């Protein structure tokens, strides 16, 4: 009995070691990636030096042309997904390749937060750290996709893998309506068995973190109306509370009664109130006029909300709607909601991908990768496809300063990220579609 247990323990140990070490093919890819790290960084510089804010259609298209060139070099068929002119967006680049077995969708984006009016910030490097608009979010991720495919091609493993590379051109400021700007993107997610997002990796507390879930991002607009009158009449039976007191009641009740559920957050971003109010939610700008001796007639509050699931989103919206309906005297209020990014929930399929990636990280000489708390990062395009397929995000490089002029990337993290991605795709492609 003791001998049987010893043999079984030894077998489990040997399998664990094998799972957390590189195969000869994987080691060959890792060596090739190290040898071509400078080429990957050169491609990163080429794209960072092209300004491509979401509304810079010429720049986004120029970056897209570079990525099309690279995808076509590894045998993908590419196309521009055009957007209607009135949307003022350049469109997307999709690259496709047929094959058999598990189908992969690899996700990046061509645009950056900063537009031309924010000034040009080209690529700069001291050999360890690189800076420039989009270097971290997410032109490094775009390069990592390309070089992971090149590494797979180098060992002859790319040819039979069915995959779709989707580089959106408006991730930072999505074109509306989403039913048009994300139509082909969502269709690709329904086609795929696995979706991998290449926005920046998360590394803090001396730990690599795997992104298995991301919260939704949606908006709400609260409109409150009261009875305008001389301020001496406020609170009497004929005038009531006025719009601003009613808005304050509602916001306070949101804080007391809706707040508190794990992963649920909501924010009141702007507020306009007075006797005259003008607000444009599309531009997040407005004006208001009022006097201290006049009971205010109107308030508009514009806010956002993040949730971990669609069910949590609906619960929060229902609770907020009920609060809005309990009006103070001589006031009325309404709240409207608008969807943006859906939630990427932490499904078992996503967690299985995280475990696979963690084993690869250990095989590369680093520590295991636990699943990241979804409250620690924002929404992304992968959320649109996560309801339809297993998904894992955060496969990009390590850096910081995202959405600021000070963004940077650690250059040594680029070959690391390429290895993780190439080996992950290789291992998953060896599994049957029923695994």
RAQUI-V853654 format. One record per residue. N is the residue number from 1. RES is the residue in one letter. SS is DSSP state (H for helix, E for strand, L for the rest). Layout:
N:RES:SS
N:RES:SS
This chain:
1:X:L
2:X:H
3:X:H
4:X:H
5:X:H
6:X:H
7:X:H
8:X:H
9:X:H
10:X:H
11:X:H
12:X:H
13:X:H
14:X:H
15:X:H
16:X:H
17:X:H
18:X:H
19:X:H
20:X:L
21:X:L
22:X:L
23:X:L
24:X:H
25:X:H
26:X:H
27:X:H
28:X:H
29:X:H
30:X:H
31:X:H
32:X:H
33:X:H
34:X:H
35:X:H
36:X:L
37:X:H
38:X:H
39:X:H
40:X:H
41:X:H
42:X:H
43:X:H
44:X:H
45:X:H
46:X:H
47:X:H
48:X:H
49:X:L
50:X:L
51:X:L
52:X:L
53:X:E
54:X:L
55:X:L
56:X:L
57:X:H
58:X:H
59:X:H
60:X:H
61:X:H
62:X:H
63:X:H
64:X:H
65:X:H
66:X:H
67:X:H
68:X:H
69:X:H
70:X:H
71:X:H
72:X:H
73:X:H
74:X:L
75:X:L
76:X:L
77:X:E
78:X:E
79:X:E
80:X:E
81:X:E
82:X:L
83:X:L
84:X:L
85:X:H
86:X:H
87:X:H
88:X:L
89:X:L
90:X:L
91:X:L
92:X:E
93:X:E
94:X:E
95:X:E
96:X:E
97:X:E
98:X:L
99:X:L
100:X:L
101:X:L
102:X:L
103:X:L
104:X:E
105:X:E
106:X:E
107:X:E
108:X:E
109:X:E
110:X:L
111:X:L
112:X:E
113:X:L
114:X:L
115:X:L
116:X:H
117:X:H
118:X:H
119:X:L
120:X:L
121:X:L
122:X:L
123:X:L
124:X:E
125:X:E
126:X:L
127:X:L
128:X:L
129:X:E
130:X:E
131:X:E
132:X:L
133:X:L
134:X:L
135:X:H
136:X:H
137:X:H
138:X:H
139:X:H
140:X:H
141:X:H
142:X:H
143:X:H
144:X:H
145:X:H
146:X:H
147:X:H
148:X:H
149:X:H
150:X:H
151:X:H
152:X:H
153:X:H
154:X:H
155:X:L
156:X:L
157:X:L
158:X:L
159:X:L
160:X:L
161:X:L
162:X:L
163:X:E
164:X:E
165:X:E
166:X:E
167:X:E
168:X:E
169:X:L
170:X:L
171:X:L
172:X:L
173:X:L
174:X:L
175:X:L
176:X:L
177:X:L
178:X:H
179:X:H
180:X:H
181:X:H
182:X:L
183:X:H
184:X:H
185:X:H
186:X:H
187:X:H
188:X:H
189:X:H
190:X:H
191:X:H
192:X:L
193:X:L
194:X:E
195:X:E
196:X:E
197:X:E
198:X:L
199:X:L
200:X:L
201:X:L
202:X:E
203:X:E
204:X:E
205:X:L
206:X:L
207:X:E
208:X:E
209:X:E
210:X:E
211:X:E
212:X:L
213:X:L
214:X:E
215:X:L
216:X:L
217:X:E
218:X:E
219:X:E
220:X:E
221:X:E
222:X:E
223:X:E
224:X:E
225:X:E
226:X:L
227:X:L
228:X:L
229:X:E
230:X:E
231:X:H
232:X:H
233:X:H
234:X:L
235:X:L
236:X:L
237:X:L
238:X:L
239:X:L
240:X:L
241:X:L
242:X:L
243:X:H
244:X:H
245:X:H
246:X:H
247:X:H
248:X:H
249:X:H
250:X:H
251:X:H
252:X:H
253:X:H
254:X:H
255:X:H
256:X:H
257:X:H
258:X:H
259:X:L
260:X:L
261:X:L
262:X:L
263:X:L
264:X:L
265:X:E
266:X:E
267:X:E
268:X:E
269:X:E
270:X:E
271:X:E
272:X:E
273:X:E
274:X:E
275:X:L
276:X:E
277:X:E
278:X:E
279:X:E
280:X:E
281:X:L
282:X:L
283:X:L
284:X:L
285:X:E
286:X:E
287:X:E
288:X:E
289:X:E
290:X:L
291:X:L
292:X:L
293:X:L
294:X:E
295:X:E
296:X:L
297:X:L
298:X:E
299:X:E
300:X:E
301:X:E
302:X:E
303:X:E
304:X:E
305:X:E
306:X:E
307:X:L
308:X:L
309:X:L
310:X:H
311:X:H
312:X:H
313:X:H
314:X:H
315:X:H
316:X:H
317:X:H
318:X:H
319:X:H
320:X:H
321:X:H
322:X:H
323:X:H
324:X:H
325:X:L
326:X:L
327:X:L
328:X:L
329:X:L
330:X:L
331:X:L
332:X:E
333:X:E
334:X:E
335:X:E
336:X:E
337:X:E
338:X:E
339:X:E
340:X:E
341:X:E
342:X:L
343:X:L
344:X:E
345:X:L
346:X:L
347:X:L
348:X:H
349:X:H
350:X:H
351:X:H
352:X:H
353:X:H
354:X:H
355:X:H
356:X:H
357:X:H
358:X:H
359:X:H
360:X:H
361:X:H
362:X:H
363:X:H
364:X:L
365:X:L
366:X:L
367:X:L
368:X:L
369:X:L
370:X:E
371:X:E
372:X:L
373:X:L
374:X:H
375:X:H
376:X:H
377:X:L
378:X:L
379:X:L
380:X:L
381:X:L
382:X:H
383:X:H
384:X:H
385:X:H
386:X:H
387:X:L
388:X:L
389:X:L
390:X:E
391:X:E
392:X:E
393:X:E
394:X:L
395:X:L
396:X:L
397:X:L
398:X:L
399:X:E
400:X:E
401:X:L
402:X:L
403:X:L
404:X:L
405:X:L
406:X:L
407:X:L
408:X:E
409:X:E
410:X:E
411:X:L
412:X:H
413:X:H
414:X:H
415:X:H
416:X:H
417:X:H
418:X:H
419:X:H
420:X:H
421:X:H
422:X:H
423:X:H
424:X:H
425:X:H
426:X:H
427:X:H
428:X:H
429:X:H
430:X:H
431:X:L
432:X:L
433:X:L
434:X:L
435:X:L
